[in-house]
Amino acid sequence: LPVKVLDASTLSFSTRVKWFAICFIAGVVCSILGTGLLWLPKGIKLFAVFYTLGNISALASTCFLMGPLKQLKTMFEPKRLVATIVML
């Protein structure tokens, strides 16, 4: 039974690439929008929200390409640990 569940939940390569592109573009748009809103009154709060959403979306995009477990393993490798901690 577990094998059937895993086989049914895998995404095709083209689906993974499409969702990677959607999440990546959404992340870039949110980050740029957040940066643009920085100069408005109370823009710091808007910047924090949109920039955080952009970073989460960018992380989600790479999860579509390599899978969430491999993404986490790669992020917490010793050579990337400092960058991961700073980003989080």
Secondary structure, DSSP 8 states (H G I E B T S, - for coil): -HHHHHHHH---HHHHHHHHHHHHHHHHHHHHHHHHGGGSTTHHHHHHHHHHHHHHHHHHHHHHHH-HHHHHHHHTSGGGHHHHHHH-
